């Protein structure tokens, strides 16, 4: 139970950091009006309204599409929440919490504005290894990578007390 509560706390912290940073970018830096703030030779803050989901897929071009994306991502977040509550290992709970917190941050944007606020622009000249993203996107990506790595690399060891049949 303690691990699950800690997981929910991690999700809440990710959500609050994401929303706080988005508020600062919009209100404090006026990024919507400025459009681009060059911070480093390879990293800018670049105002982007993402009307789709990951990688710009499933762009919502209508009110119905917007609410369909809200419903779809809310259903996924609900699935992740239930999964988090069923997990026992803290590493799995923490990874799911990153996904949940990030999903909630992006769902809130889409609910309030009809799009997700993206701003982080990592680039090397004209080469961009990622689309413009936000803290929620980064948390989701890191969480999913942890889940995938754990599922591929941490296999259960067979129970040594189980006898195997002799080979003939």
N, C-alpha and C positions, 0 to 999 in steps of 0.2 A: 504494500500500500504506500509506503514511504517513497519508493522509487517512482511510482506513478504520479504522486503529488509533486515530486521534484520535476518530473517530465512536464506536467501541466504548468509549473512555474517557468520552466525553460521556454515553453511555447508562448506564455504570456510576455516574457522578457523579449523574445524575438519580435513578437507583434508590436510591443511598445517602442522598441528601438527603431523598427521599420517605419512606423507611423510618425514617430518623433523626427526622424531624419527627413522623411518626405515633407513634413510640415516646415521644417527649417529650410529645405531646398525651395519650397514654394513661397513661403512668407518671408523668411529671413534673407534669402539670397535673390528673391524675385526671378528665379530661373525661367519661369514661364515667359517673362518679358525679355530677359537677357538672352535666352536660348542656349548659349554655350559659355562656360567658364573654364578656361584652360588652367589646370592645376599643375600638371607635370607634362613633360614631352610625350608621355605615353598614357596619360589619364586625364579626361575632362569630365566635367558635369555637363550633360547635354540633355535638354528637355525633350522628352519623348512621351507621347500618349499611346499606350499599347492597347489596342482594341481587340487583340486576340489573346491566345494563351501562349504557352511555351513556343519559342521560335517564331512567334507571329502567326501560328496556325489558328485556324477556326476564327478568323476575324469576324467580329460581330458588327455587321453593317446596318443593323436595325435595332429598334427597341426590343423586339422579340428575341433577337440574337443575343443582345446584352443580357436579358433576364435568363435566357437559356444557359449562357455561360455562368452566370451567378449560381443558378440551380445545379449545374453540372459540377462546378468547383466546390460548392457547398456539400454536395453528395460525397465527393472525394474526401473533403476535409472530415466529414462525419465518419467515413470508413476509416480514415487514419486515426481519428480520436478513439474509436472503438478498438482498433488494433493496439493503440498505445495502452489502453486500459487492460488489455489481455496479456501484454508482454510482461516478462519477469526480469529480464536482464537489463541493467541500466544502460548499456551501450545501445541496445535496440530502442529502448524508451527514449533516450536522448536524441537519436536519429529521427525517430517519428515526431518528437517534439519540435525539432527544427522544421520538418515538413509542415506540421500543423500550424506553427506560428507564422511561417511564411505564407501559407495558403490563406490564413485568416487576414493577414495584412493586405494581400492582393484582392481578396474577396471584398473587403471593406472599400477599397478604392473603386472597384468596378460597381459596387452598389451605390456609392455616393456620386461618382463622377461619370460612370459609363465606360471608363478606361482605367488601366493601371498606370500609375506614374512611374516611369523609368528615367534614370538619369546617369548612371555610372557607365562611362564609355572608356573601356580599356582598348588601346590601339597602339600599333607599332607602324607609324607612317599611315598608309591607307589600309593596312591589314588589321582587321578586327577579329580576334579569335572567338569573340562572343558578340551577341547582339547587345544593345544597350540594356542594362538591367538595374535592379535595385537590391536592397538588403534582403527583402523577402525572397526574391529569386535566388540569391546566393545561399540563403538558409535552406531552401527547398533542394537545391542542387547538392549541397554538402550532405544533407540528410539522406537523399536518395543514394548518393555514392557510398555512404557508410552502410546503408542497408544492403546494397548490392555486394560490397566488399565482404561484409559479414556473412552473407548467404553463400558466397563463393569460397571464402577462405576458412571459415570456422565451422567445419563439418563436425557433427557429433561422432565421437569415437564409439565403435561398436562395444557393446557390453561384453566384457571378457568372461562373465560367468555363464554365458550361453554356450552350450556345447554345439559344435558343428559336426555334422555327419562326416565320417571318414570318406575320403575319396576312393572310388573303386578302380 
